[in-house]
């Protein structure tokens, strides 16, 4: 069985005779605690966090040429945006995206994204209201959440889970890769003087992940530096995909220790993306309330971005009242109000659908309901 071969090759490669296969209680307890903490998510409230995502992957020449041939002559080809990204990286270097995140209580947040392709998108969920702004369309959505339910097509709450997935990578390192899908069971734990290795697997052993990190026996704590797919029955091609977590440092906000850099690698060993943590700081409830206040179309300004241009404001009602689109000129003067049915949202929806928050670095391959689930990180994570 390929997964079994991969397990033994990884678990015992380079292990010296002093390896302890039955680790002490302190290590076992720490591994269990970190696994549970990662699955519970980064419980961070009233904080400001920023990170940078560098998408560096370009396929080998033969694959790139094949992609070019598939797309050539087909302007609407579904892989066109992928090809454009690869060509851009070949000519200009990595695609770099910046995420600015403010977290409130529960699932309230503001996410500001500046994408490598020029996309500027803000998404907010706050008590009673969510809103989004796309600079390219100069359009602001104001979504009424007073009924505690997002109107169809305007549910921004899932972004909070994606944000916290990325934060889990910075806080818990390789343990964050065990989070998606059904719980995994610890199969093997081994340690030498300052390094530990573990294998987590699904109940049917169809998915097996190897984790590795450092161990400080005196402090009774360690780091989780590496995660690698050892077996993946639904998609054997994913075996060998890995993630590294480096630049660990002390921290008293996100976690006792956090990693600054998360890097994902394709099964071939080629780097795909790099997430770099830049800022972690606390804010007040007042800060969060001010920062998440919707932009003012009459003043053409925002509490974070400052001056901006808002030409249309879509007030989306969750109740019986009709949704209205208000049109403004560049000075903030109201020009017209039109019913939602007369407003074409196609372009706005296309742009929003293209913006995907990329969570824990790289593509996390796990089995959910017998299928391979790929969780993407913020790039755009």
N, C-alpha and C positions, 0 to 999 in steps of 0.2 A: 504493500500500500504506500503510495508516494508520500502521503501525509505522515505516516509513521517513520519513513526513512528521513524525511525532513526534520522530524522531531529529534531523533537520536543524533543526527548530524549537528543540529544546533545546540542541543542540551549539553552535549559532552565534548564539543569541539574546544580544544585548548584547555580543558580542565586538568589541573595538576593533581597529584596524588593526595594533597591535603584537603580536597573537597569534602565538605560535610554534607551528606545527602539528607540528614535529619536535622534541620536547623533548630536553633534554640527558640524558646517560647517568645522571646522579645521580637524576633524577626517575623515569626508567623503571625503574631498579633498585629504588628505594624502593617504587613501585607494585607491582612484582612481589613484593617481600619481604612487603609488607603483605597482599597477596592470599593468598600461601602461608601466612602466619602465621594469618590468619583461618580458612582451611580446616583447619588443624591444630588449631585450638581454643586456648582460653586455658589454657596449661599452668601452672595455679596449684595449689599443694599447701600443705597446712597453713596455711590462711587462714580468716579470718572476714569475710564480705561481707554487707552488708544493702542492700536497695533498696526503694523504694516505687513502687507502680504505681497510677496514677490512670486509670480508665476514664471518659472524658468523652463518648463518642459517644452522641448521641440522634438518630434519623433525622428527616428533615423531617416536618412535621405530617401531610401526606397519607399518607406511608408508615406513620407511627405509627398513624394512625386505621385504616388498612387492617389492620395487625397486630392492633389491638384487636378489630376485627370478626371476624378469623379465630379468635381465641382465645376470644371471648365464648361462654359456654355449654359450653365444653369443658375441664373441669378437668385432663384429662390431655394436653392439646394439647402437642406437642413444642416449641412456641415460647413456652410460658407463662413459663419462667424468663427468656427473653430480654426479653419484655414487662415482667416485674417489674423487671428491671434498668433498663430505660429509664424506667419510671415512678419508680423510686427516685431516679434521677439528676435527673429533672425536679423532684422535690420537695425533695431534700436536697443536690443537687450531685453531684460525681464520686464514683464508687465507688472507695474507696482500700483497697488491700491491702498488707500488709507481709511481706517475705520476709527471713528470717534464715538465712544459709547458713554452714555450717562444712565446709570441704573437707579431706580427708585425702589419702593417696596413692592413686594409681590412680583407681578409680571409687568411692571411699568418701566418704560425705558425710552431713550432717544438714541437713534442710530444715524450718524452722518457718514455717508460714503462718498469718497472721491475715487472713481474708478480709473483704471489705466486707459480706458478708451474714451475718457472725457466725461463719463457719466457722473452726475452729481445728484444724489438722492438722499432725502431725509425722511425718516419714518419715526413716528412717535406714538406711544400708547400711554395715556395718563388717565386718572380717574374720570370716567364719564365721557371721554373723548379720545379719538385717535386721529392722526393726520399724517399726510405724506406730501412731499413737494419734489417735483422733478424740474431741474433747471432747464433742461432741453425743451420741455413743453411749456415752461413758465406757468405750471398748473399746480394748484393747491387743493387737496381733498381734505374736507373737514367731516369726520364721521361720528355721528351721534352714538354713544355707547350707553346712554341712560337706561336702556332696557337690558343692560348686561349681556348683550349679544351683538356681534358685529353683523351688519347687513351683508348679504351675499356678495362676494367679490371684494370685500374690504376688510378681511380678517388679517390684521398685522401681528396678532399675538404670537404666532409660531416663531417669529423672529427672535423672541426672547429665549426660546429653547436653543436656537442656533447660536445666539450670542453666548449663552452659558455653556454650551458645548465647547466653544473655543476657549473660554475662560478655564474650563476643566483641564484642558491640555496644559495651560500655563501653570495651573495649581497642582495638578496630580500627575503630570507627565504621562508615561506610558499607560497608566491605569485608565486614562480617559478613553483609550482605544477599546476597552472592554465594555463600554457603556451601551452602545446601540444594541437593540435586540434583547432577546431573552438572557437572563443571567447565565454567566459561565461559572463552572466549578473549577476550583484549584485542583490540579492533578498532581503536580510535582513542584517541589520547592527545594532548591539547593543553594549552598553558600560556601564561600571560602572566607578568608580573613576580611576582605572588604568588598566583595562582589557577590550578588545574589542573582539567581535565575529561577523563573517560574513558568509553568505552563498552565493556561486556563483553557477549558474546552467546553463545548456545548454537550448537552446530555447524550446525544447520539454520536459525539466525536466528529461530526461533520465539519465543525469549525474549531480550529485550535490556534491559539495565540501564544507566542513566547514573549515574556517580559524579562528585562534585565536592568540592573542598576547598582548603585553603590550602597554600602552598608557601614554605618558607624556603630560599632558594638557598644562603645562607651555611652554614646548619646541615645542609643536605642531608636535610631531613625536612619533613613536613607533617602535615595532618590530613585526615580524610575526613568532610566535614560533611553530605553529602546523597546519598541514593540515590533513584532514580526509575525506575519501569517505563516503558520506551519502547515496547516491543512485547511482546505476550503472546497468541500465536495461539490457544491453547486457551480463553482467557477475555479477549477484547478489552476487556471492561468494566473490567479491572484496569489498563489503560494510564492513567498519571497518578498511580497510587498512589505515595506517597513517604514517606521517613523522614529526619528531621533529627537530627544529633548535635552537641550544643553544650556550652558550659561546659568547654572543654578545660583540662587542667592537668598539670603535671609529676607523675610518680608513679614510685616505684622498686619497686613490688610487683606490680601487675597488668600494667603496660606502661609504657614510658618516658613516654608521654602517654596520658591517658584522658579520656573525656568523661563528664560527670556527668549529662547529661540526654539521653534518647532520646525522640523524639516521632514517632508514626506518624500519617499522614493518609490519608483515603479518597481515591479518585480525584476526588471532588468538591472536594477541598481542605479538607474538614472534619476537624478533629483527632479522633483516635480514642482514643489512649492516650498516657500520659507515664510513662516509667520514670526515676526519679531515684536515682542511686547515693548512698548515705549513708555507709557505712563500708567501708574496705578495710584490713585489718590482719593481721599474721601471728600464728599460734598455734603452740604446740609439739605434738609427738606426744602428750605426756601430756595436754595440754588436749583434744585431739581424742578420745582414749580416754575421758576422763572425761565429756565432753559427749555422746558417743554411747552411753553406758551406758544400758540400758533403764530406764524408770521402775520404781520399787519398789512393787508393789501393796500390800504389807504396811505400808509406811511412807506410802503414798499421796503420793508425792513424785517429782519429776524434777530432774535436775541443772541444767536450764536454767529450766524454768517454775516450779520450787518445788512447793508443795502443789497437788495435783490429785486428782480422783476417778477411780478405776479400779474398775469393777464386774465386768468380765469380761476374762480373759486367754486368748487363743487361741494355744496352742503348736502351730505348724504344722510337721510333720515332713516332711523331704524323703526319708526312708527308709521302712522297712517298719513302723516304730512308728506306731500310730494317733495322729491329732491330737486334742488334748484342750482343752476349754474349762473354765477354772477361774473360779468365781464368788466375789466378795468383797463384804463389806458396806462401808459408808462408813468404818469404823475400820480396815480392812485385814484383818479376820478372814476366813479362808476358809470359805465356806458349802457349796460343792459342786464336784464335778468331773463333767463330762458329756462324752460322745463328740461329736466334731464333727458327726456326722450328725444330732444332735438340736438343733443350734444354728442358728438362722436368721440368715444373714449378709446377707440381701437389703438391709436398710436401710443397713448399713455399706458394702456394695458400691456402692449408689447414691450415697452421699455421696462416696466415694473417686472414683467416675467423674466427679463434677461438679467435682472439683478439678483444674484443668489448669494446669500451670506455663506461663506465658506467657514465651517466650524473647525474642529480639530484638524491639524494640518494633513494635507494629502487627502486621498479618497479612502475613507474607512470602509473596508469590505467586511460585512458580517452577514449572518444568515438570519432572516426574519421570515417566519412562515414558510421555510423551505426554499426561499429565494435569496439571492445575493442582494444586500442593500448597500448602496454606496452613499455615504454621508459626505458631502463636500464642505470645505472650510472657507472663510471669508475671504474671497478675492475680489475680491472683485471689485476670510475669512478670510 
